[in-house]
């Protein structure tokens, strides 16, 4: 077991998630597998560096590596380690052959699951295996051409296992939400502010809310003590912005959430944010920015699943399309573009590079027609297509590059 492994209380393994007993792989919580599950290679590597560095420095180096990964990443990558270990146990793969995993072994692992899992699931598992190799300083053969071909095959055969696409959040969704809540209610005020800031700020919901209570960390979550800049124009609120410390793509560089006021509209993100900060003024600075005051007067961080369950209940009653957390980001980008905001500004708002923004359009092409509301029609779709084509030409990005990159970038 790795030194400095932070072991939290593990749960009983669910059906289908058990492995053969081994001292190399203790029963730990999923988030701890990456740094707790071992191999002979990993043991030898630590012994080697221990011969050249004193123990405190070895521990310091391992702690520095551990801090590079977000809690969500550790939990996500754990699935890859579990499935790979189950695969190796099933086929009696010797411990010494599991790390570094050879390219034919990786291909066989992919082949075992292709057609049974989606390409994205297998991609996530491979990312977990790669990280496991990296933290143990083991050679990684996942970039071999054989593995590349195996992953292409898995993508083709895993299409039927893709999760169903969800429609984007629209202005109609936000209006229905506003009609169903009381903005003087602390929880409702926080919900409305999150919805509008995520939508008009084109952010991922996980960047604004707290994913799980135990994972709340100021390294990844924006705090109430963060500086929120409100700017005025002619004595009226004009814009607001604040920094989030971590994003999926920029990592520790974080990003700015930029909100522009919508004067005269009940769906103004700046007004919603101001209202939340006023109604929940008693929340301490050590809580999350969008924490709220409970009925007992205690502060509580807004958890992602709590937010989604609440808004989904309202939208389901209103007979609006079912959405996911990512639907806010998509819907916000569409709304800003249709409102005439230049695509360069929308891309900057959501933190997209030019290429990633064009890849986003490929996702929109699939998702927008699914909207069951009257928020979008064919003229909207045609307008967006024209906007993105002009953007592509202006930035001199060939269609072939977009096609080749599709599915490779995190957008």
C-alpha positions in Angstrom: 0.0 0.0 0.0 1.2 3.5 -0.8 2.4 5.6 2.1 0.2 8.6 2.9 -2.9 6.8 1.5 -5.9 8.6 3.0 -8.1 5.7 3.7 -11.8 6.6 4.2 -14.4 4.1 5.4 -15.2 1.9 2.4 -18.6 0.5 1.6 -19.5 -3.2 1.1 -18.7 -4.0 -2.6 -21.8 -4.1 -4.8 -22.7 -7.1 -6.8 -20.3 -7.5 -9.8 -17.6 -5.3 -8.2 -15.7 -7.9 -6.2 -12.1 -8.9 -6.8 -9.9 -11.8 -5.7 -8.4 -11.1 -2.2 -4.9 -9.7 -2.3 -2.6 -7.9 0.0 -1.7 -5.6 -2.9 -5.3 -4.5 -3.2 -6.9 -3.6 0.2 -10.6 -3.0 0.5 -10.7 0.8 0.4 -13.2 3.5 -0.9 -13.2 3.9 -4.7 -11.5 7.3 -4.4 -8.5 5.7 -2.6 -7.8 2.9 -5.1 -5.5 4.9 -7.3 -3.0 5.4 -4.5 -3.8 2.3 -2.4 -3.9 -0.6 -4.9 -0.4 -1.8 -5.6 1.7 -4.0 -8.0 5.2 -5.5 -7.7 6.3 -2.8 -10.1 5.0 -0.1 -7.8 6.6 -1.6 -4.8 10.0 -1.8 -6.6 9.7 1.7 -7.8 9.2 3.1 -4.3 12.0 1.0 -3.0 14.2 2.4 -5.7 13.5 6.1 -4.9 13.8 5.3 -1.2 17.4 4.4 -1.8 18.2 7.9 -3.1 15.9 10.0 -0.9 15.2 10.1 2.8 11.7 8.9 3.9 10.3 12.5 4.5 11.1 13.5 1.0 9.6 10.3 -0.5 6.4 11.0 1.4 6.5 14.6 0.3 6.8 13.6 -3.3 3.9 11.1 -3.1 1.7 13.7 -1.3 2.5 16.2 -4.1 1.4 13.7 -6.8 -1.8 12.8 -4.9 -2.8 16.5 -4.7 -2.8 16.8 -8.5 -6.0 14.9 -9.0 -9.5 16.3 -8.1 -11.7 14.1 -5.9 -14.1 13.4 -8.7 -11.2 12.2 -11.0 -10.0 9.8 -8.3 -13.5 8.2 -8.0 -14.0 8.1 -11.8 -10.6 6.5 -12.4 -11.3 3.9 -9.8 -13.7 2.1 -12.1 -10.9 1.4 -14.6 -8.7 -0.1 -12.0 -11.6 -2.3 -10.8 -12.6 -3.6 -14.2 -8.9 -4.2 -15.2 -8.2 -6.1 -12.0 -11.4 -8.2 -12.5 -10.3 -9.0 -16.1 -6.8 -10.0 -14.9 -8.1 -12.1 -12.1 -10.5 -13.9 -14.5 -7.6 -14.8 -16.9 -5.0 -15.4 -14.2 -2.7 -12.7 -15.5 0.4 -12.7 -13.3 0.8 -9.7 -11.0 4.1 -8.7 -12.7 2.3 -8.5 -16.0 -0.4 -6.1 -14.8 2.0 -3.2 -14.6 3.3 -2.0 -16.9 0.4 -3.5 -18.9 1.6 -4.5 -22.4 -0.2 -3.3 -25.5 -1.6 -6.7 -26.3 -3.0 -7.0 -22.7 -4.6 -3.6 -23.0 -6.1 -4.6 -26.4 -7.4 -7.8 -24.9 -9.0 -5.8 -22.0 -10.7 -3.5 -24.5 -11.8 -6.5 -26.6 -13.3 -8.2 -23.6 -15.7 -5.3 -23.1 -16.2 -3.8 -26.6 -19.8 -4.2 -27.7 -20.8 -4.6 -24.0 -19.9 -1.0 -22.9 -20.0 2.3 -24.6 -16.8 3.7 -26.1 -16.9 6.6 -23.6 -17.0 4.1 -20.7 -14.0 2.2 -22.0 -12.2 5.5 -22.7 -12.8 6.4 -19.0 -11.5 3.0 -17.8 -8.3 3.5 -19.9 -7.8 7.0 -18.5 -7.9 5.4 -15.0 -5.4 2.8 -16.0 -3.1 5.4 -17.5 -3.2 7.5 -14.3 -2.5 4.4 -12.2 0.6 3.8 -14.3 1.6 7.5 -14.1 1.5 7.7 -10.3 3.6 4.5 -10.2 6.0 5.9 -12.9 5.3 2.8 -15.0 5.7 2.8 -18.8 2.3 3.3 -20.5 1.6 1.4 -23.7 -1.9 2.8 -24.2 -0.7 5.0 -27.0 0.4 2.1 -29.1 -1.3 1.8 -32.6 -2.8 -1.5 -31.7 -4.5 0.1 -28.7 -5.6 3.0 -30.8 -7.3 0.6 -33.3 -8.9 -1.4 -30.5 -10.4 1.8 -29.1 -11.8 2.8 -32.5 -13.4 -0.7 -32.7 -14.9 -0.2 -29.2 -16.3 3.1 -30.2 -18.1 1.6 -33.2 -19.5 -1.4 -31.4 -20.4 0.6 -28.2 -22.8 3.0 -29.9 -25.9 1.2 -28.7 -24.7 1.6 -25.1 -24.5 5.4 -25.2 -26.6 7.2 -22.7 -29.5 8.9 -24.4 -28.9 12.5 -25.3 -30.8 15.1 -23.4 -32.3 18.3 -24.6 -30.8 21.7 -23.6 -32.1 23.9 -20.9 -34.1 26.7 -22.5 -35.6 30.1 -21.5 -38.9 28.1 -21.2 -37.3 25.9 -18.5 -36.0 28.9 -16.5 -39.4 30.7 -16.7 -41.2 27.6 -15.4 -38.7 27.5 -12.6 -39.2 31.1 -11.6 -43.0 30.7 -11.6 -42.7 27.8 -9.1 -40.4 29.3 -6.5 -40.3 32.1 -3.9 -37.2 34.2 -4.3 -37.3 35.2 -0.6 -36.9 31.5 0.3 -33.1 30.9 1.0 -33.1 27.5 -0.8 -35.1 28.8 -3.8 -32.9 31.9 -4.0 -29.8 29.7 -4.2 -31.4 27.4 -6.8 -32.5 30.3 -9.1 -29.0 31.9 -8.9 -27.3 28.6 -9.7 -29.6 28.0 -12.6 -29.1 31.4 -14.2 -25.4 31.7 -13.5 -24.7 28.3 -14.9 -27.0 28.9 -18.0 -25.9 32.5 -18.9 -22.3 31.9 -17.7 -22.1 28.7 -19.9 -20.5 26.8 -17.1 -20.6 23.1 -16.0 -23.0 22.5 -13.2 -20.3 20.8 -11.2 -18.2 24.0 -11.2 -21.0 25.9 -9.5 -22.4 23.4 -7.1 -20.8 20.9 -4.7 -20.7 17.4 -6.2 -20.9 15.5 -2.9 -20.7 16.8 0.7 -17.6 14.9 1.6 -15.7 16.3 -1.4 -16.2 20.0 -0.6 -12.8 21.6 -0.9 -11.8 25.2 -1.4 -9.2 24.0 -4.0 -12.1 22.9 -6.2 -15.2 24.8 -5.0 -15.7 28.6 -5.0 -16.3 29.9 -1.5 -18.7 32.5 -0.2 -15.7 34.6 0.8 -14.7 34.9 -2.9 -14.8 38.4 -4.4 -17.8 39.0 -6.6 -17.3 42.0 -8.8 -20.6 43.9 -9.6 -20.2 46.6 -12.2 -22.8 49.3 -12.9 -23.6 51.4 -15.9 -25.7 54.5 -15.5 -26.4 53.5 -11.9 -27.9 50.1 -12.9 -26.3 46.7 -12.5 -24.4 45.9 -15.8 -22.4 42.8 -15.1 -20.9 40.5 -12.4 -18.0 38.1 -12.4 -16.2 35.8 -9.9 -13.5 33.3 -10.1 -13.9 29.5 -9.8 -10.7 27.7 -8.7 -11.0 24.6 -10.8 -12.5 23.5 -14.1 -12.4 20.2 -16.0 -10.1 21.7 -18.7 -8.0 24.4 -17.0 -7.5 22.4 -13.8 -6.0 24.6 -11.0 -5.9 27.7 -13.3 -9.6 28.0 -12.8 -11.8 30.4 -14.7 -13.9 33.5 -14.5 -17.7 33.2 -14.5 -18.9 36.3 -16.5 -22.5 37.4 -16.3 -24.2 40.2 -18.1 -27.3 41.9 -16.8 -30.6 41.5 -18.7 -32.4 44.8 -17.8 -36.1 44.4 -17.6 -36.0 40.6 -17.7 -37.1 38.5 -14.7 -34.4 36.1 -15.9 -31.4 38.3 -15.1 -28.4 36.4 -13.8 -26.9 39.5 -12.1 -30.1 40.2 -10.2 -30.5 36.5 -9.3 -26.9 36.4 -7.9 -27.5 39.7 -5.9 -30.8 38.3 -4.5 -29.1 35.1 -3.4 -26.3 36.9 -1.6 -28.8 39.1 0.2 -31.3 36.4 1.2 -28.5 34.1 2.3 -26.3 36.9 3.9 -25.8 34.9 7.1 -23.9 32.1 5.3 -20.2 32.1 6.5 -17.3 32.8 4.2 -16.0 29.2 4.6 -19.1 27.7 2.9 -19.6 27.4 -0.8 -20.6 30.5 -2.7 -24.1 29.2 -3.4 -24.7 27.7 0.0 -28.1 28.6 1.6 -29.6 28.9 5.1 -31.7 26.0 6.2 -35.0 26.2 8.2 -33.0 25.7 11.4 -30.7 28.6 10.5 -27.7 26.5 9.6 -25.7 27.0 6.4 -25.7 24.1 3.9 -23.8 23.7 0.7 -25.9 23.2 -2.4 -25.2 19.7 -3.7 -25.5 19.0 -7.4 -28.0 16.1 -7.0 -30.2 18.2 -4.7 -30.3 21.0 -7.2 -31.1 18.7 -10.1 -33.8 16.8 -8.2 -35.6 20.0 -7.3 -35.6 21.6 -10.8 -36.4 18.3 -12.5 -39.5 18.0 -10.3 -40.7 21.4 -11.5 -39.9 20.8 -15.1 -41.4 17.4 -15.2 -44.7 18.9 -13.8 -44.5 21.5 -16.5 -44.1 18.8 -19.2 -40.7 20.1 -20.3 -37.9 18.0 -21.7 -35.8 16.0 -19.3 -32.3 17.5 -19.0 -28.9 16.8 -17.4 -26.4 19.0 -15.6 -24.6 19.6 -18.9 -27.8 20.9 -20.5 -27.4 24.3 -18.8 -24.1 24.9 -20.6 -25.4 23.9 -24.0 -28.7 25.9 -23.6 -26.8 29.0 -22.4 -24.5 29.0 -25.4 -27.5 28.6 -27.8 -29.4 31.4 -26.1 -26.5 33.8 -26.2 -25.7 33.1 -29.9 -29.4 33.5 -30.9 -29.4 36.8 -29.0 -26.7 38.1 -31.3 -23.7 37.7 -29.0 -20.6 37.2 -31.1 -19.4 33.6 -31.1 -15.9 34.7 -29.9 -17.6 36.2 -26.8 -19.7 33.1 -26.2 -16.6 30.9 -26.6 -14.7 33.1 -24.1 -17.6 33.1 -21.7 -17.7 29.3 -21.6 -13.9 28.9 -21.7 -13.8 27.1 -25.1 -10.9 27.2 -27.6 -11.9 27.9 -31.2 -11.7 24.2 -32.1 -13.5 23.0 -29.0 -16.3 25.5 -29.7 -16.8 24.1 -33.1 -16.8 20.6 -31.7 -19.5 21.8 -29.4 -21.6 22.7 -32.4 -21.4 19.1 -33.5 -22.9 18.2 -30.2 -25.6 20.8 -30.6 -26.5 19.5 -34.0 -27.5 16.3 -32.3 -29.2 17.7 -29.3 -31.2 20.7 -30.4 -33.7 18.8 -32.5 -34.6 16.8 -29.4 -36.0 19.8 -27.6 -39.7 19.2 -27.0 -40.4 22.8 -26.2 -41.1 25.7 -28.6 -37.8 27.3 -27.7 -36.1 26.4 -30.9 -37.4 26.1 -34.5 -35.8 25.4 -37.9 -34.9 29.1 -38.4 -33.0 29.0 -35.1 -31.1 25.9 -36.2 -30.2 27.4 -39.6 -29.1 30.6 -37.9 -26.8 28.7 -35.6 -25.4 26.7 -38.5 -24.5 29.9 -40.3 -22.9 31.4 -37.2 -20.7 28.4 -36.7 -19.7 28.2 -40.3 -18.7 31.8 -40.4 -16.8 31.3 -37.1 -14.9 28.3 -38.7 -13.9 30.3 -41.7 -12.8 33.3 -39.7 -10.6 31.1 -37.6 -9.3 29.1 -40.6 -10.2 25.7 -39.1 -10.6 23.1 -41.9 -13.6 20.7 -41.6 -11.2 17.7 -41.7 -9.6 18.9 -38.4 -13.0 19.1 -36.7 -13.9 15.6 -37.9 -10.6 14.2 -36.8 -10.8 15.9 -33.4 -14.4 15.0 -32.6 -14.6 12.9 -29.5 -11.0 13.6 -28.5 -11.4 16.9 -26.8 -13.2 17.6 -23.6 -15.7 20.3 -24.5 
